[in-house]
Amino acid sequence: MSNSTNVKRLPLRKKRGPFLYFILPAAIIVGIVLVFPIIYGFVLSFFNWPQVDDGTRGFINVKNYIELFKDNEFWHSLFLQLGFIVIAIPIELIIGFFVAILFNHDFPLSGFLRTLLLLPVFILPILSGLTWKLMLQPRYGAITYLLSLFGMEFPQGILSDQSLAYTAVIIQDIWRMWPFMFMILYAGITSLPKDVMEAAEIDGAGFFKKTFFITLPMLRGTITTAILLRTIDALRIFSEVFVMTGGGPGNGTMLFSLYIHKQAFEFGKLGYASAMAVILIVISLFFAFGLVRKNMDIDTM
């Protein structure tokens, strides 16, 4: 009996070997690129670790976290980061959704235009930031010139005003990332059952009724996934803002990721910056678990 059992199990054991060999390289790469930096940063957050060793390096327990929550600049950067998410992502979602609805109907050159709309997503963030910085240049920028035609003059430049610079950063992100929302939502809309829409049309449902009472409820899982991916991405936004404003003027666009960079590489406080990075990871996990749980609740309905 035991011999026959061993014979039956032998092929399964043979199959596990190659499977593990394929998984192992990916697991090693993920461990080196992702897991190790997170663990190292978490450990470093409990140390005073100046970039240049001045003899003060050492374990300080949770002092970095205590100082962090007393830091007004920390709260300011966190407020700007969350404000960025709350403003930019809903606008990107709304634009992406209605453009996806539009492109769900065939019309001349729809395939070409759909491809053209996706181009901003594939532009590197640093190039997007540089492009918008040039377009907003006070004397020669294209956008500044167009606004001046409508009597909107900005002598010091849009990026030199705190509120306008923050608005410009958000608009730049909306321009670059709404096609990402469109891409996900368009895939979701095209996968919806056609018979439901046809039945609604037979019953006399118009565009708005079909959109808000059929399409949106059926897309809740897709919308939640799109929001989750964009939120996590928006929490780590850095390159385009750094290129456009460097966190200025003043601290008007000093988003959370820029403040981490400033503490680490301008002030040389690697332990303090690591504590902020840990907070950023916790916030990301909070959003991720919250949205995933919401998505699971939708799937079970």
Secondary structure, 3 states (H helix, E strand, C coil): CHHHHHHHHHHHHHHHHHHHHHHHHHHHHHHHHHHHHHHHHHHHCCEECECCCCCCCEECCCHHHHHHHHCHHHHHHHHHHHHHHHHHHHHHHHHHHHHHHHHCCCCCCHHHHHHHHCHHHHCCHHHHHHHHHHHCCCCCCHHHHHHHHCCCCCCCCHHHCHHHHHHHHHHHHHHHHHHHHHHHHHHHHHCCCHHHHHHHHHCCCCHHHHHHHHHHHHCHHHHHHHHHHHHHHHHCCCHHHHHHCCCCCCCCCCCHHHHHHHHHHHCCEHHHHHHHHHHHHHHHHHHHHHHHHHHHHHHHC
